[in-house]
Amino acid sequence: MWLLSLFNELGFPLKAPPSLLCHNLGATHLSFNLVHHSRMKHIQIDIHFVCDLVQKGTINVKQVHTQD
């Protein structure tokens, strides 16, 4: 988000939203479909932030295999 803001301030807006690569399949799914579980209390604020950005189309979250 910081780099996206910097590029916009410098006059270099991105044509497509940046991709956030994640090797955790569960976290990738949570970014698209927020489901409340008792185990995710400690990441609740972070996942809401990422979920909002995905819904607004600001970023894309994609899964990448751990070995890659």
mmJSON file of the N, C-alpha and C atoms, coordinates in Angstrom:
{"data_MODEL":{"atom_site":{
"group_PDB":["ATOM","ATOM","ATOM","ATOM","ATOM","ATOM","ATOM","ATOM","ATOM","ATOM","ATOM","ATOM","ATOM","ATOM","ATOM","ATOM","ATOM","ATOM","ATOM","ATOM","ATOM","ATOM","ATOM","ATOM","ATOM","ATOM","ATOM","ATOM","ATOM","ATOM","ATOM","ATOM","ATOM","ATOM","ATOM","ATOM","ATOM","ATOM","ATOM","ATOM","ATOM","ATOM","ATOM","ATOM","ATOM","ATOM","ATOM","ATOM","ATOM","ATOM","ATOM","ATOM","ATOM","ATOM","ATOM","ATOM","ATOM","ATOM","ATOM","ATOM","ATOM","ATOM","ATOM","ATOM","ATOM","ATOM","ATOM","ATOM","ATOM","ATOM","ATOM","ATOM","ATOM","ATOM","ATOM","ATOM","ATOM","ATOM","ATOM","ATOM","ATOM","ATOM","ATOM","ATOM","ATOM","ATOM","ATOM","ATOM","ATOM","ATOM","ATOM","ATOM","ATOM","ATOM","ATOM","ATOM","ATOM","ATOM","ATOM","ATOM","ATOM","ATOM","ATOM","ATOM","ATOM","ATOM","ATOM","ATOM","ATOM","ATOM","ATOM","ATOM","ATOM","ATOM","ATOM","ATOM","ATOM","ATOM","ATOM","ATOM","ATOM","ATOM","ATOM","ATOM","ATOM","ATOM","ATOM","ATOM","ATOM","ATOM","ATOM","ATOM","ATOM","ATOM","ATOM","ATOM","ATOM","ATOM","ATOM","ATOM","ATOM","ATOM","ATOM","ATOM","ATOM","ATOM","ATOM","ATOM","ATOM","ATOM","ATOM","ATOM","ATOM","ATOM","ATOM","ATOM","ATOM","ATOM","ATOM","ATOM","ATOM","ATOM","ATOM","ATOM","ATOM","ATOM","ATOM","ATOM","ATOM","ATOM","ATOM","ATOM","ATOM","ATOM","ATOM","ATOM","ATOM","ATOM","ATOM","ATOM","ATOM","ATOM","ATOM","ATOM","ATOM","ATOM","ATOM","ATOM","ATOM","ATOM","ATOM","ATOM","ATOM","ATOM","ATOM","ATOM","ATOM","ATOM","ATOM","ATOM","ATOM","ATOM","ATOM","ATOM"],
"id":[1,2,3,4,5,6,7,8,9,10,11,12,13,14,15,16,17,18,19,20,21,22,23,24,25,26,27,28,29,30,31,32,33,34,35,36,37,38,39,40,41,42,43,44,45,46,47,48,49,50,51,52,53,54,55,56,57,58,59,60,61,62,63,64,65,66,67,68,69,70,71,72,73,74,75,76,77,78,79,80,81,82,83,84,85,86,87,88,89,90,91,92,93,94,95,96,97,98,99,100,101,102,103,104,105,106,107,108,109,110,111,112,113,114,115,116,117,118,119,120,121,122,123,124,125,126,127,128,129,130,131,132,133,134,135,136,137,138,139,140,141,142,143,144,145,146,147,148,149,150,151,152,153,154,155,156,157,158,159,160,161,162,163,164,165,166,167,168,169,170,171,172,173,174,175,176,177,178,179,180,181,182,183,184,185,186,187,188,189,190,191,192,193,194,195,196,197,198,199,200,201,202,203,204],
"type_symbol":["N","C","C","N","C","C","N","C","C","N","C","C","N","C","C","N","C","C","N","C","C","N","C","C","N","C","C","N","C","C","N","C","C","N","C","C","N","C","C","N","C","C","N","C","C","N","C","C","N","C","C","N","C","C","N","C","C","N","C","C","N","C","C","N","C","C","N","C","C","N","C","C","N","C","C","N","C","C","N","C","C","N","C","C","N","C","C","N","C","C","N","C","C","N","C","C","N","C","C","N","C","C","N","C","C","N","C","C","N","C","C","N","C","C","N","C","C","N","C","C","N","C","C","N","C","C","N","C","C","N","C","C","N","C","C","N","C","C","N","C","C","N","C","C","N","C","C","N","C","C","N","C","C","N","C","C","N","C","C","N","C","C","N","C","C","N","C","C","N","C","C","N","C","C","N","C","C","N","C","C","N","C","C","N","C","C","N","C","C","N","C","C","N","C","C","N","C","C","N","C","C","N","C","C"],
"label_atom_id":["N","CA","C","N","CA","C","N","CA","C","N","CA","C","N","CA","C","N","CA","C","N","CA","C","N","CA","C","N","CA","C","N","CA","C","N","CA","C","N","CA","C","N","CA","C","N","CA","C","N","CA","C","N","CA","C","N","CA","C","N","CA","C","N","CA","C","N","CA","C","N","CA","C","N","CA","C","N","CA","C","N","CA","C","N","CA","C","N","CA","C","N","CA","C","N","CA","C","N","CA","C","N","CA","C","N","CA","C","N","CA","C","N","CA","C","N","CA","C","N","CA","C","N","CA","C","N","CA","C","N","CA","C","N","CA","C","N","CA","C","N","CA","C","N","CA","C","N","CA","C","N","CA","C","N","CA","C","N","CA","C","N","CA","C","N","CA","C","N","CA","C","N","CA","C","N","CA","C","N","CA","C","N","CA","C","N","CA","C","N","CA","C","N","CA","C","N","CA","C","N","CA","C","N","CA","C","N","CA","C","N","CA","C","N","CA","C","N","CA","C","N","CA","C","N","CA","C","N","CA","C","N","CA","C","N","CA","C"],
"label_alt_id":[null,null,null,null,null,null,null,null,null,null,null,null,null,null,null,null,null,null,null,null,null,null,null,null,null,null,null,null,null,null,null,null,null,null,null,null,null,null,null,null,null,null,null,null,null,null,null,null,null,null,null,null,null,null,null,null,null,null,null,null,null,null,null,null,null,null,null,null,null,null,null,null,null,null,null,null,null,null,null,null,null,null,null,null,null,null,null,null,null,null,null,null,null,null,null,null,null,null,null,null,null,null,null,null,null,null,null,null,null,null,null,null,null,null,null,null,null,null,null,null,null,null,null,null,null,null,null,null,null,null,null,null,null,null,null,null,null,null,null,null,null,null,null,null,null,null,null,null,null,null,null,null,null,null,null,null,null,null,null,null,null,null,null,null,null,null,null,null,null,null,null,null,null,null,null,null,null,null,null,null,null,null,null,null,null,null,null,null,null,null,null,null,null,null,null,null,null,null,null,null,null,null,null,null],
"label_comp_id":["MET","MET","MET","TRP","TRP","TRP","LEU","LEU","LEU","LEU","LEU","LEU","SER","SER","SER","LEU","LEU","LEU","PHE","PHE","PHE","ASN","ASN","ASN","GLU","GLU","GLU","LEU","LEU","LEU","GLY","GLY","GLY","PHE","PHE","PHE","PRO","PRO","PRO","LEU","LEU","LEU","LYS","LYS","LYS","ALA","ALA","ALA","PRO","PRO","PRO","PRO","PRO","PRO","SER","SER","SER","LEU","LEU","LEU","LEU","LEU","LEU","CYS","CYS","CYS","HIS","HIS","HIS","ASN","ASN","ASN","LEU","LEU","LEU","GLY","GLY","GLY","ALA","ALA","ALA","THR","THR","THR","HIS","HIS","HIS","LEU","LEU","LEU","SER","SER","SER","PHE","PHE","PHE","ASN","ASN","ASN","LEU","LEU","LEU","VAL","VAL","VAL","HIS","HIS","HIS","HIS","HIS","HIS","SER","SER","SER","ARG","ARG","ARG","MET","MET","MET","LYS","LYS","LYS","HIS","HIS","HIS","ILE","ILE","ILE","GLN","GLN","GLN","ILE","ILE","ILE","ASP","ASP","ASP","ILE","ILE","ILE","HIS","HIS","HIS","PHE","PHE","PHE","VAL","VAL","VAL","CYS","CYS","CYS","ASP","ASP","ASP","LEU","LEU","LEU","VAL","VAL","VAL","GLN","GLN","GLN","LYS","LYS","LYS","GLY","GLY","GLY","THR","THR","THR","ILE","ILE","ILE","ASN","ASN","ASN","VAL","VAL","VAL","LYS","LYS","LYS","GLN","GLN","GLN","VAL","VAL","VAL","HIS","HIS","HIS","THR","THR","THR","GLN","GLN","GLN","ASP","ASP","ASP"],
"label_asym_id":["A","A","A","A","A","A","A","A","A","A","A","A","A","A","A","A","A","A","A","A","A","A","A","A","A","A","A","A","A","A","A","A","A","A","A","A","A","A","A","A","A","A","A","A","A","A","A","A","A","A","A","A","A","A","A","A","A","A","A","A","A","A","A","A","A","A","A","A","A","A","A","A","A","A","A","A","A","A","A","A","A","A","A","A","A","A","A","A","A","A","A","A","A","A","A","A","A","A","A","A","A","A","A","A","A","A","A","A","A","A","A","A","A","A","A","A","A","A","A","A","A","A","A","A","A","A","A","A","A","A","A","A","A","A","A","A","A","A","A","A","A","A","A","A","A","A","A","A","A","A","A","A","A","A","A","A","A","A","A","A","A","A","A","A","A","A","A","A","A","A","A","A","A","A","A","A","A","A","A","A","A","A","A","A","A","A","A","A","A","A","A","A","A","A","A","A","A","A","A","A","A","A","A","A"],
"label_entity_id":["1","1","1","1","1","1","1","1","1","1","1","1","1","1","1","1","1","1","1","1","1","1","1","1","1","1","1","1","1","1","1","1","1","1","1","1","1","1","1","1","1","1","1","1","1","1","1","1","1","1","1","1","1","1","1","1","1","1","1","1","1","1","1","1","1","1","1","1","1","1","1","1","1","1","1","1","1","1","1","1","1","1","1","1","1","1","1","1","1","1","1","1","1","1","1","1","1","1","1","1","1","1","1","1","1","1","1","1","1","1","1","1","1","1","1","1","1","1","1","1","1","1","1","1","1","1","1","1","1","1","1","1","1","1","1","1","1","1","1","1","1","1","1","1","1","1","1","1","1","1","1","1","1","1","1","1","1","1","1","1","1","1","1","1","1","1","1","1","1","1","1","1","1","1","1","1","1","1","1","1","1","1","1","1","1","1","1","1","1","1","1","1","1","1","1","1","1","1","1","1","1","1","1","1"],
"label_seq_id":[1,1,1,2,2,2,3,3,3,4,4,4,5,5,5,6,6,6,7,7,7,8,8,8,9,9,9,10,10,10,11,11,11,12,12,12,13,13,13,14,14,14,15,15,15,16,16,16,17,17,17,18,18,18,19,19,19,20,20,20,21,21,21,22,22,22,23,23,23,24,24,24,25,25,25,26,26,26,27,27,27,28,28,28,29,29,29,30,30,30,31,31,31,32,32,32,33,33,33,34,34,34,35,35,35,36,36,36,37,37,37,38,38,38,39,39,39,40,40,40,41,41,41,42,42,42,43,43,43,44,44,44,45,45,45,46,46,46,47,47,47,48,48,48,49,49,49,50,50,50,51,51,51,52,52,52,53,53,53,54,54,54,55,55,55,56,56,56,57,57,57,58,58,58,59,59,59,60,60,60,61,61,61,62,62,62,63,63,63,64,64,64,65,65,65,66,66,66,67,67,67,68,68,68],
"pdbx_PDB_ins_code":[null,null,null,null,null,null,null,null,null,null,null,null,null,null,null,null,null,null,null,null,null,null,null,null,null,null,null,null,null,null,null,null,null,null,null,null,null,null,null,null,null,null,null,null,null,null,null,null,null,null,null,null,null,null,null,null,null,null,null,null,null,null,null,null,null,null,null,null,null,null,null,null,null,null,null,null,null,null,null,null,null,null,null,null,null,null,null,null,null,null,null,null,null,null,null,null,null,null,null,null,null,null,null,null,null,null,null,null,null,null,null,null,null,null,null,null,null,null,null,null,null,null,null,null,null,null,null,null,null,null,null,null,null,null,null,null,null,null,null,null,null,null,null,null,null,null,null,null,null,null,null,null,null,null,null,null,null,null,null,null,null,null,null,null,null,null,null,null,null,null,null,null,null,null,null,null,null,null,null,null,null,null,null,null,null,null,null,null,null,null,null,null,null,null,null,null,null,null,null,null,null,null,null,null],
"Cartn_x":[0.821,0.0,0.869,2.005,2.896,3.468,3.913,4.458,3.4,2.197,1.106,0.845,0.864,0.676,1.838,3.046,4.218,4.175,3.841,3.745,2.693,1.567,0.526,0.983,1.689,2.184,3.232,4.026,5.055,4.504,3.232,2.609,2.735,2.946,3.032,1.937,0.685,-0.385,-0.276,-0.597,-0.548,-1.793,-1.613,-2.741,-3.6,-2.974,-3.695,-3.351,-4.259,-3.967,-2.804,-1.942,-0.831,-1.328,-0.53,-0.876,-0.107,-0.802,-0.207,-0.144,1.068,1.248,1.323,0.606,0.528,0.626,1.427,1.556,0.549,-0.162,-1.13,-2.499,-2.982,-4.253,-5.418,-5.38,-6.449,-6.53,-5.375,-5.356,-5.842,-5.501,-5.964,-7.476,-8.053,-9.509,-10.195,-9.592,-10.177,-10.199,-9.262,-9.241,-10.409,-10.955,-12.106,-13.437,-13.458,-14.681,-14.385,-14.689,-14.375,-15.341,-14.799,-15.563,-14.964,-15.787,-15.286,-15.1,-13.898,-13.569,-12.946,-13.059,-12.475,-10.949,-10.358,-8.9,-8.268,-9.051,-8.459,-8.63,-8.752,-8.91,-7.696,-6.505,-5.293,-5.03,-5.658,-5.453,-6.688,-7.655,-8.935,-8.796,-8.028,-7.875,-7.148,-6.083,-5.318,-6.158,-6.909,-7.685,-8.824,-9.388,-10.424,-9.829,-8.622,-7.943,-7.708,-7.186,-6.915,-8.221,-9.228,-10.532,-11.126,-11.05,-11.574,-10.835,-9.526,-8.747,-9.078,-9.317,-9.687,-11.066,-12.014,-13.365,-13.396,-12.53,-12.46,-11.713,-11.003,-10.221,-8.87,-8.409,-7.126,-5.966,-6.132,-5.104,-5.768,-4.959,-5.382,-4.578,-5.219,-4.529,-4.51,-3.311,-3.146,-2.332,-2.635,-1.921,-0.723,0.388,1.596,2.091,2.561,3.041,4.297,4.471,5.57,6.923,7.043,8.316,8.656,7.633,7.892,8.287],
"Cartn_y":[-1.182,0.0,1.25,1.176,2.321,2.589,1.53,1.706,2.203,1.713,2.163,3.65,4.09,5.5,6.335,5.828,6.543,6.702,5.63,5.709,6.721,6.739,7.704,9.135,9.376,10.717,11.174,10.241,10.577,10.698,10.39,10.513,9.28,8.121,6.857,5.906,6.19,5.296,3.935,2.902,1.545,1.283,0.579,0.267,-0.86,-1.759,-2.891,-2.947,-3.462,-3.567,-4.526,-4.224,-5.126,-6.431,-7.466,-8.777,-9.026,-9.533,-9.944,-11.465,-12.005,-13.448,-14.04,-15.128,-15.761,-17.268,-17.928,-19.378,-20.115,-19.401,-20.007,-20.012,-21.194,-21.314,-20.806,-21.059,-20.588,-19.073,-18.415,-16.949,-16.386,-17.053,-16.614,-16.686,-17.773,-17.919,-16.917,-16.64,-15.676,-14.268,-13.938,-12.601,-12.369,-13.445,-13.323,-13.515,-14.405,-14.738,-14.749,-13.654,-13.515,-14.353,-15.38,-16.265,-16.15,-15.931,-15.746,-17.094,-17.316,-18.502,-18.05,-18.869,-18.518,-18.507,-19.211,-19.297,-18.07,-17.204,-16.076,-14.746,-14.766,-13.521,-12.613,-13.181,-12.372,-11.757,-12.247,-11.673,-10.954,-10.763,-10.216,-8.832,-7.938,-6.59,-6.648,-7.428,-7.537,-8.098,-9.139,-9.774,-8.87,-8.077,-7.122,-6.059,-5.613,-4.612,-5.154,-6.373,-6.986,-7.28,-7.747,-8.033,-6.767,-5.664,-4.401,-3.997,-4.165,-3.805,-4.698,-5.981,-6.903,-6.551,-6.261,-5.921,-4.617,-3.657,-2.386,-2.52,-3.623,-3.815,-3.139,-2.786,-2.114,-3.082,-4.325,-5.355,-6.668,-7.573,-8.934,-9.87,-10.861,-11.852,-13.149,-13.681,-14.919,-15.903,-17.17,-18.203,-18.652,-18.813,-19.317,-20.496,-21.537,-22.711,-22.367,-22.977,-22.674,-22.874,-23.884,-24.165,-23.109,-22.397,-21.362,-20.075],
"Cartn_z":[0.0,0.0,0.0,0.705,0.745,-0.645,-1.345,-2.688,-3.66,-3.547,-4.406,-4.201,-2.966,-2.659,-3.195,-3.057,-3.546,-5.069,-5.776,-7.235,-7.674,-6.989,-7.329,-7.093,-5.996,-5.695,-6.699,-7.21,-8.184,-9.601,-9.774,-11.083,-11.949,-11.328,-12.04,-11.561,-11.881,-11.418,-12.11,-11.385,-11.937,-12.771,-13.878,-14.762,-14.202,-13.469,-12.868,-11.386,-10.573,-9.144,-8.892,-7.93,-7.626,-7.014,-7.198,-6.657,-5.372,-4.386,-3.125,-3.161,-3.198,-3.281,-1.879,-1.684,-0.371,-0.543,0.268,0.164,1.055,1.892,2.796,2.124,1.764,1.057,1.898,3.203,4.088,4.137,4.219,4.234,2.909,1.816,0.495,0.413,0.887,0.866,1.788,2.939,3.871,3.292,2.416,1.847,0.895,0.345,-0.547,0.176,1.163,1.873,3.359,4.018,5.438,6.27,6.91,7.784,9.171,10.162,11.525,12.211,12.694,13.46,14.78,15.786,17.078,17.023,16.072,15.974,15.339,14.727,14.016,14.736,16.046,16.796,16.657,16.632,16.584,15.217,14.162,12.835,12.326,13.155,12.722,12.094,12.662,12.115,10.777,10.699,9.461,8.32,8.586,7.517,7.055,7.958,7.551,6.642,6.946,6.121,4.711,4.628,3.328,2.593,3.307,2.692,2.073,2.769,2.239,0.974,0.954,-0.227,-1.42,-1.164,-2.24,-2.785,-1.909,-2.345,-3.133,-2.773,-3.495,-4.815,-5.004,-6.219,-6.168,-4.978,-4.823,-4.988,-4.501,-4.645,-5.044,-5.563,-5.854,-4.968,-4.403,-3.595,-4.39,-4.583,-5.341,-4.528,-4.724,-4.006,-4.839,-4.203,-4.843,-4.022,-4.694,-3.992,-3.197,-2.047,-1.156,-1.833,-2.661,-3.328,-4.379,-4.876,-5.888,-5.232],
"occupancy":[1.0,1.0,1.0,1.0,1.0,1.0,1.0,1.0,1.0,1.0,1.0,1.0,1.0,1.0,1.0,1.0,1.0,1.0,1.0,1.0,1.0,1.0,1.0,1.0,1.0,1.0,1.0,1.0,1.0,1.0,1.0,1.0,1.0,1.0,1.0,1.0,1.0,1.0,1.0,1.0,1.0,1.0,1.0,1.0,1.0,1.0,1.0,1.0,1.0,1.0,1.0,1.0,1.0,1.0,1.0,1.0,1.0,1.0,1.0,1.0,1.0,1.0,1.0,1.0,1.0,1.0,1.0,1.0,1.0,1.0,1.0,1.0,1.0,1.0,1.0,1.0,1.0,1.0,1.0,1.0,1.0,1.0,1.0,1.0,1.0,1.0,1.0,1.0,1.0,1.0,1.0,1.0,1.0,1.0,1.0,1.0,1.0,1.0,1.0,1.0,1.0,1.0,1.0,1.0,1.0,1.0,1.0,1.0,1.0,1.0,1.0,1.0,1.0,1.0,1.0,1.0,1.0,1.0,1.0,1.0,1.0,1.0,1.0,1.0,1.0,1.0,1.0,1.0,1.0,1.0,1.0,1.0,1.0,1.0,1.0,1.0,1.0,1.0,1.0,1.0,1.0,1.0,1.0,1.0,1.0,1.0,1.0,1.0,1.0,1.0,1.0,1.0,1.0,1.0,1.0,1.0,1.0,1.0,1.0,1.0,1.0,1.0,1.0,1.0,1.0,1.0,1.0,1.0,1.0,1.0,1.0,1.0,1.0,1.0,1.0,1.0,1.0,1.0,1.0,1.0,1.0,1.0,1.0,1.0,1.0,1.0,1.0,1.0,1.0,1.0,1.0,1.0,1.0,1.0,1.0,1.0,1.0,1.0,1.0,1.0,1.0,1.0,1.0,1.0],
"B_iso_or_equiv":[0.0,0.0,0.0,0.0,0.0,0.0,0.0,0.0,0.0,0.0,0.0,0.0,0.0,0.0,0.0,0.0,0.0,0.0,0.0,0.0,0.0,0.0,0.0,0.0,0.0,0.0,0.0,0.0,0.0,0.0,0.0,0.0,0.0,0.0,0.0,0.0,0.0,0.0,0.0,0.0,0.0,0.0,0.0,0.0,0.0,0.0,0.0,0.0,0.0,0.0,0.0,0.0,0.0,0.0,0.0,0.0,0.0,0.0,0.0,0.0,0.0,0.0,0.0,0.0,0.0,0.0,0.0,0.0,0.0,0.0,0.0,0.0,0.0,0.0,0.0,0.0,0.0,0.0,0.0,0.0,0.0,0.0,0.0,0.0,0.0,0.0,0.0,0.0,0.0,0.0,0.0,0.0,0.0,0.0,0.0,0.0,0.0,0.0,0.0,0.0,0.0,0.0,0.0,0.0,0.0,0.0,0.0,0.0,0.0,0.0,0.0,0.0,0.0,0.0,0.0,0.0,0.0,0.0,0.0,0.0,0.0,0.0,0.0,0.0,0.0,0.0,0.0,0.0,0.0,0.0,0.0,0.0,0.0,0.0,0.0,0.0,0.0,0.0,0.0,0.0,0.0,0.0,0.0,0.0,0.0,0.0,0.0,0.0,0.0,0.0,0.0,0.0,0.0,0.0,0.0,0.0,0.0,0.0,0.0,0.0,0.0,0.0,0.0,0.0,0.0,0.0,0.0,0.0,0.0,0.0,0.0,0.0,0.0,0.0,0.0,0.0,0.0,0.0,0.0,0.0,0.0,0.0,0.0,0.0,0.0,0.0,0.0,0.0,0.0,0.0,0.0,0.0,0.0,0.0,0.0,0.0,0.0,0.0,0.0,0.0,0.0,0.0,0.0,0.0],
"pdbx_formal_charge":[null,null,null,null,null,null,null,null,null,null,null,null,null,null,null,null,null,null,null,null,null,null,null,null,null,null,null,null,null,null,null,null,null,null,null,null,null,null,null,null,null,null,null,null,null,null,null,null,null,null,null,null,null,null,null,null,null,null,null,null,null,null,null,null,null,null,null,null,null,null,null,null,null,null,null,null,null,null,null,null,null,null,null,null,null,null,null,null,null,null,null,null,null,null,null,null,null,null,null,null,null,null,null,null,null,null,null,null,null,null,null,null,null,null,null,null,null,null,null,null,null,null,null,null,null,null,null,null,null,null,null,null,null,null,null,null,null,null,null,null,null,null,null,null,null,null,null,null,null,null,null,null,null,null,null,null,null,null,null,null,null,null,null,null,null,null,null,null,null,null,null,null,null,null,null,null,null,null,null,null,null,null,null,null,null,null,null,null,null,null,null,null,null,null,null,null,null,null,null,null,null,null,null,null],
"auth_seq_id":[1,1,1,2,2,2,3,3,3,4,4,4,5,5,5,6,6,6,7,7,7,8,8,8,9,9,9,10,10,10,11,11,11,12,12,12,13,13,13,14,14,14,15,15,15,16,16,16,17,17,17,18,18,18,19,19,19,20,20,20,21,21,21,22,22,22,23,23,23,24,24,24,25,25,25,26,26,26,27,27,27,28,28,28,29,29,29,30,30,30,31,31,31,32,32,32,33,33,33,34,34,34,35,35,35,36,36,36,37,37,37,38,38,38,39,39,39,40,40,40,41,41,41,42,42,42,43,43,43,44,44,44,45,45,45,46,46,46,47,47,47,48,48,48,49,49,49,50,50,50,51,51,51,52,52,52,53,53,53,54,54,54,55,55,55,56,56,56,57,57,57,58,58,58,59,59,59,60,60,60,61,61,61,62,62,62,63,63,63,64,64,64,65,65,65,66,66,66,67,67,67,68,68,68],
"auth_comp_id":["MET","MET","MET","TRP","TRP","TRP","LEU","LEU","LEU","LEU","LEU","LEU","SER","SER","SER","LEU","LEU","LEU","PHE","PHE","PHE","ASN","ASN","ASN","GLU","GLU","GLU","LEU","LEU","LEU","GLY","GLY","GLY","PHE","PHE","PHE","PRO","PRO","PRO","LEU","LEU","LEU","LYS","LYS","LYS","ALA","ALA","ALA","PRO","PRO","PRO","PRO","PRO","PRO","SER","SER","SER","LEU","LEU","LEU","LEU","LEU","LEU","CYS","CYS","CYS","HIS","HIS","HIS","ASN","ASN","ASN","LEU","LEU","LEU","GLY","GLY","GLY","ALA","ALA","ALA","THR","THR","THR","HIS","HIS","HIS","LEU","LEU","LEU","SER","SER","SER","PHE","PHE","PHE","ASN","ASN","ASN","LEU","LEU","LEU","VAL","VAL","VAL","HIS","HIS","HIS","HIS","HIS","HIS","SER","SER","SER","ARG","ARG","ARG","MET","MET","MET","LYS","LYS","LYS","HIS","HIS","HIS","ILE","ILE","ILE","GLN","GLN","GLN","ILE","ILE","ILE","ASP","ASP","ASP","ILE","ILE","ILE","HIS","HIS","HIS","PHE","PHE","PHE","VAL","VAL","VAL","CYS","CYS","CYS","ASP","ASP","ASP","LEU","LEU","LEU","VAL","VAL","VAL","GLN","GLN","GLN","LYS","LYS","LYS","GLY","GLY","GLY","THR","THR","THR","ILE","ILE","ILE","ASN","ASN","ASN","VAL","VAL","VAL","LYS","LYS","LYS","GLN","GLN","GLN","VAL","VAL","VAL","HIS","HIS","HIS","THR","THR","THR","GLN","GLN","GLN","ASP","ASP","ASP"],
"auth_asym_id":["A","A","A","A","A","A","A","A","A","A","A","A","A","A","A","A","A","A","A","A","A","A","A","A","A","A","A","A","A","A","A","A","A","A","A","A","A","A","A","A","A","A","A","A","A","A","A","A","A","A","A","A","A","A","A","A","A","A","A","A","A","A","A","A","A","A","A","A","A","A","A","A","A","A","A","A","A","A","A","A","A","A","A","A","A","A","A","A","A","A","A","A","A","A","A","A","A","A","A","A","A","A","A","A","A","A","A","A","A","A","A","A","A","A","A","A","A","A","A","A","A","A","A","A","A","A","A","A","A","A","A","A","A","A","A","A","A","A","A","A","A","A","A","A","A","A","A","A","A","A","A","A","A","A","A","A","A","A","A","A","A","A","A","A","A","A","A","A","A","A","A","A","A","A","A","A","A","A","A","A","A","A","A","A","A","A","A","A","A","A","A","A","A","A","A","A","A","A","A","A","A","A","A","A"],
"auth_atom_id":["N","CA","C","N","CA","C","N","CA","C","N","CA","C","N","CA","C","N","CA","C","N","CA","C","N","CA","C","N","CA","C","N","CA","C","N","CA","C","N","CA","C","N","CA","C","N","CA","C","N","CA","C","N","CA","C","N","CA","C","N","CA","C","N","CA","C","N","CA","C","N","CA","C","N","CA","C","N","CA","C","N","CA","C","N","CA","C","N","CA","C","N","CA","C","N","CA","C","N","CA","C","N","CA","C","N","CA","C","N","CA","C","N","CA","C","N","CA","C","N","CA","C","N","CA","C","N","CA","C","N","CA","C","N","CA","C","N","CA","C","N","CA","C","N","CA","C","N","CA","C","N","CA","C","N","CA","C","N","CA","C","N","CA","C","N","CA","C","N","CA","C","N","CA","C","N","CA","C","N","CA","C","N","CA","C","N","CA","C","N","CA","C","N","CA","C","N","CA","C","N","CA","C","N","CA","C","N","CA","C","N","CA","C","N","CA","C","N","CA","C","N","CA","C","N","CA","C","N","CA","C","N","CA","C","N","CA","C"],
"pdbx_PDB_model_num":[1,1,1,1,1,1,1,1,1,1,1,1,1,1,1,1,1,1,1,1,1,1,1,1,1,1,1,1,1,1,1,1,1,1,1,1,1,1,1,1,1,1,1,1,1,1,1,1,1,1,1,1,1,1,1,1,1,1,1,1,1,1,1,1,1,1,1,1,1,1,1,1,1,1,1,1,1,1,1,1,1,1,1,1,1,1,1,1,1,1,1,1,1,1,1,1,1,1,1,1,1,1,1,1,1,1,1,1,1,1,1,1,1,1,1,1,1,1,1,1,1,1,1,1,1,1,1,1,1,1,1,1,1,1,1,1,1,1,1,1,1,1,1,1,1,1,1,1,1,1,1,1,1,1,1,1,1,1,1,1,1,1,1,1,1,1,1,1,1,1,1,1,1,1,1,1,1,1,1,1,1,1,1,1,1,1,1,1,1,1,1,1,1,1,1,1,1,1,1,1,1,1,1,1]
}}}
